[in-house]
């Protein structure tokens, strides 16, 4: 599996222009956040995001995040 160095997240306005949230979709196993680590996954999710946005009457954007470092995990 390749190392993840960037992420894409589908983000929709929630309660106002300064309130956003990660879009989610319901699968047979429960709720899944609409994020991906490669552009091909973004294409797959865009079809679903379009349907969700139309159904709930909102718009969305895709944010692109790039790795700048890793946080150490605390032991305990």
C-alpha positions as CSV (number, residue, x, y, z in Angstrom):
1,X,0.0,0.0,0.0
2,X,1.4,3.4,-0.9
3,X,2.2,6.0,1.8
4,X,-0.6,8.6,2.2
5,X,0.8,12.1,1.6
6,X,-2.4,13.9,0.8
7,X,-6.1,13.7,1.6
8,X,-9.2,15.1,0.0
9,X,-12.4,15.8,2.0
10,X,-15.9,16.6,0.8
11,X,-17.1,19.5,3.0
12,X,-20.6,21.1,3.1
13,X,-22.0,24.1,4.8
14,X,-23.8,23.1,7.9
15,X,-25.7,25.8,9.8
16,X,-24.2,28.9,8.1
17,X,-21.3,30.1,6.0
18,X,-18.8,29.8,8.9
19,X,-20.0,26.3,9.9
20,X,-18.8,23.4,7.8
21,X,-18.7,19.7,8.2
22,X,-17.3,16.6,6.5
23,X,-20.0,15.0,4.4
24,X,-20.8,11.4,5.2
25,X,-22.7,8.6,3.5
26,X,-24.5,5.6,4.9
27,X,-23.2,2.2,3.8
28,X,-24.4,-1.2,4.8
29,X,-21.9,-1.1,7.7
30,X,-22.8,2.3,9.0
31,X,-21.8,5.9,8.3
32,X,-18.6,6.7,6.4
33,X,-16.8,10.0,6.1
34,X,-16.4,11.2,2.5
35,X,-12.6,11.4,2.3
36,X,-10.0,9.9,0.1
37,X,-6.3,9.7,-0.4
38,X,-6.1,9.8,-4.2
39,X,-7.8,11.6,-7.0
40,X,-9.5,8.5,-8.4
41,X,-11.3,8.1,-5.1
42,X,-12.5,11.7,-5.3
43,X,-14.0,11.0,-8.7
44,X,-15.9,8.0,-7.2
45,X,-17.2,10.1,-4.2
46,X,-18.2,13.1,-6.3
47,X,-21.1,11.2,-7.9
48,X,-22.4,10.4,-4.4
49,X,-21.7,13.9,-3.1
50,X,-23.7,15.4,-6.0
51,X,-26.7,13.3,-5.2
52,X,-26.5,14.1,-1.4
53,X,-26.1,17.9,-2.1
54,X,-29.1,17.9,-4.5
55,X,-31.3,15.9,-2.0
56,X,-30.5,18.1,1.0
57,X,-30.3,21.4,-1.0
58,X,-26.8,22.5,-0.3
59,X,-23.5,22.8,-2.0
60,X,-20.1,21.4,-1.2
61,X,-16.4,21.8,-1.9
62,X,-13.5,19.4,-2.0
63,X,-10.6,20.4,0.3
64,X,-7.1,19.2,-0.5
65,X,-4.7,18.6,2.5
66,X,-1.0,17.8,2.1
67,X,1.2,16.1,4.7
68,X,3.5,18.5,6.6
69,X,4.4,16.1,9.4
70,X,3.2,13.5,11.8
71,X,2.1,13.9,15.4
72,X,3.7,11.6,17.9
73,X,1.3,9.2,19.5
74,X,1.2,9.4,23.3
75,X,1.5,6.2,25.2
76,X,-0.7,5.5,28.1
